[in-house]
Amino acid sequence: MNVSLTPELEEFVSAKVGSGRYKSASEVVREALRLLEEYDSARAAQLAEFNGELGRRVASFNRGETVDPVESRARLQRKSAERRKPRA
């Protein structure tokens, strides 16, 4: 298999090989593909979790269960603020 890279990507791969961490361009590409595969798997898991939660919420809505919008907004703001806190 032959792969064409942009000049910028060729330079990036060469720099990785030049760093000594990889012995060849093929090793760099294999590592990149392994990471892409991990990313795709993680993303698929996130989407499955999201779709499950969406299904639960739609079912709740269909049963006539409601959410207090003021309470819900406050909870979302707390979660958002928590995510923005610097991590130690």
Secondary structure, DSSP 8 states (H G I E B T S, - for coil): ------HHHHHHHHHHHHTTS-SSHHHHHHHHHHHHHHHHHHHHHHHHHHHHHHHHHHHHHHTT----HHHHHHHHHHHHHHHHS---
